[in-house]
Amino acid sequence: MAGPPELHGRIVRLRPVDRADVAALAEIRLQPEVRRHWRGSDDMESEVVSDLAEPDSTPYVIEVDGAVAGWIQWAEETEPDYRHASMDIYVSAALHGRGVGTDAVRTLARHLIVDHCHHRLTIDPAADNAAAIACYAKVGFQRVGITRQSERGLDGSWHDGLLMDLLAEDFLDS
């Protein structure tokens, strides 16, 4: 069976993850701005390997100008009455605010809607992650509601998440 296709956005190239990407992805995950929302042990390479081994998700490396810029993955609920796809993403802090995240989310959303015929996508940033929420809104994601105390922070306390979804007819593909 063939791996996932390479996807191209305006800024990004999304390509299947290779074992050689682990060190670069771990380095990004260790950046304080990223780690705040993507916790893990001090052995971040093992954390990345674990993420890549999740059997029901499809991970991609986000590349910008040929360099590893982050990671994005999707998973799907296949039960016909609840079918939809979900996404997760992180981008190097050095590229925050440059449209990389928005382009990566838009590129993957297009693939999931057009190529996989998903009518609904979800994403769940931390409720206090204003930059991520704004990024997803630019693609058409809308707030559904707060998931109370749904994720543990680096300090060990529980924090709220925000469930957002995107219906195919609300997709902003520009």
C-alpha positions in Angstrom: 0.0 0.0 0.0 1.3 3.4 -0.9 2.0 6.0 1.8 0.2 9.3 2.0 0.6 11.7 -0.9 2.8 14.8 -0.8 0.7 17.9 -0.5 1.6 21.4 -1.6 0.3 24.7 -0.3 1.2 28.2 -1.1 4.1 28.3 1.4 4.4 24.7 2.7 5.1 21.2 1.4 3.5 18.5 3.5 5.4 15.2 3.0 5.3 11.8 4.7 7.5 11.7 7.8 10.8 9.9 7.6 12.8 8.4 10.5 15.5 11.0 9.6 13.1 13.8 10.6 12.8 12.7 14.3 15.7 14.9 15.6 14.5 18.0 13.8 10.9 17.5 15.0 12.1 16.8 18.6 14.1 20.1 18.5 11.0 22.0 17.5 8.9 20.2 20.2 11.5 21.4 22.8 11.1 25.0 21.9 9.3 26.7 24.9 6.6 28.2 22.8 5.8 24.8 21.3 6.4 22.7 24.3 3.9 24.7 26.3 1.1 23.1 24.1 2.9 19.9 23.2 4.1 18.5 26.5 6.3 15.4 26.8 9.2 13.9 28.6 12.7 15.3 28.5 13.4 12.5 25.9 11.6 14.3 23.1 12.9 12.1 20.4 11.1 9.1 22.0 8.0 11.3 22.2 8.2 12.1 18.5 8.8 8.4 17.6 5.7 7.5 19.7 3.6 10.1 17.9 4.7 8.7 14.6 3.8 5.2 15.6 0.1 6.0 16.3 -1.7 3.4 14.2 -4.8 5.5 13.3 -3.2 8.8 12.3 -1.4 10.0 9.2 1.6 12.3 10.0 3.3 14.8 7.7 6.4 16.9 8.0 5.7 20.5 7.3 8.5 21.9 5.1 9.2 25.5 4.2 12.0 26.2 1.7 13.2 22.6 2.0 13.7 22.7 5.8 11.6 21.0 8.5 9.2 23.6 9.9 6.9 21.4 11.9 4.4 18.5 12.0 0.8 18.0 11.1 -1.3 14.9 11.3 -4.8 13.8 10.8 -7.0 10.9 12.0 -10.5 9.9 11.1 -13.6 8.5 12.7 -14.8 5.9 10.2 -18.1 5.0 11.8 -20.5 6.1 9.0 -22.9 7.9 11.3 -20.1 9.9 12.9 -17.6 10.1 10.1 -15.2 13.1 10.3 -11.5 13.8 10.5 -9.4 15.6 13.1 -6.1 17.4 12.9 -3.1 18.3 15.2 -0.2 20.6 14.3 2.9 22.3 15.6 5.2 24.7 13.9 8.6 26.0 14.8 8.4 29.1 16.9 10.8 30.8 14.5 8.0 30.7 11.9 5.1 31.7 14.1 3.1 34.6 12.6 4.3 34.0 9.0 1.3 32.1 7.7 3.0 28.7 7.8 0.4 27.2 10.2 -2.5 28.6 8.3 -1.2 27.3 5.0 -0.5 23.9 6.4 -3.9 23.6 8.0 -5.6 24.8 4.8 -3.5 22.4 2.6 -4.5 19.4 4.8 -8.1 20.6 5.1 -8.4 20.7 1.3 -6.9 17.2 1.0 -9.4 15.8 3.6 -12.4 17.5 2.0 -11.6 17.0 -1.7 -9.7 13.7 -1.7 -11.2 11.9 1.3 -14.7 13.4 1.0 -14.9 14.5 4.7 -17.8 16.9 5.3 -16.5 17.9 8.8 -13.1 18.4 10.4 -12.2 19.1 14.0 -9.2 20.6 15.8 -8.8 21.3 19.5 -6.3 24.0 20.6 -5.7 25.1 24.1 -8.4 27.6 25.0 -5.7 30.2 25.8 -3.8 29.7 22.5 -5.1 32.8 20.8 -2.6 32.5 17.9 -3.6 29.0 17.0 -7.3 29.8 17.3 -6.9 32.8 14.9 -4.9 30.6 12.5 -7.7 28.0 12.3 -10.4 30.6 12.0 -8.6 31.9 8.9 -9.3 28.5 7.3 -13.0 28.6 8.4 -12.9 26.6 11.6 -15.5 27.9 14.1 -15.7 27.6 17.9 -17.9 24.8 19.1 -17.2 25.0 22.8 -14.9 24.7 25.7 -13.7 21.3 26.8 -13.2 22.0 30.5 -9.9 20.9 32.1 -9.2 18.6 29.2 -5.4 18.8 29.1 -2.6 18.9 31.6 -0.2 21.7 31.4 3.6 21.6 32.0 2.9 22.8 35.6 0.7 19.7 36.2 -2.6 21.6 36.4 -5.5 21.0 34.2 -6.4 23.6 31.5 -9.4 24.1 29.2 -9.3 23.2 25.5 -11.4 24.7 22.7 -13.2 22.4 20.3 -13.4 23.9 16.8 -14.9 22.4 13.7 -15.0 23.2 10.0 -17.8 22.1 7.7 -16.8 21.6 4.0 -19.2 24.4 2.9 -17.4 26.8 5.3 -13.9 26.0 4.1 -12.0 29.2 3.2 -9.7 28.0 0.4 -7.9 31.2 -0.4 
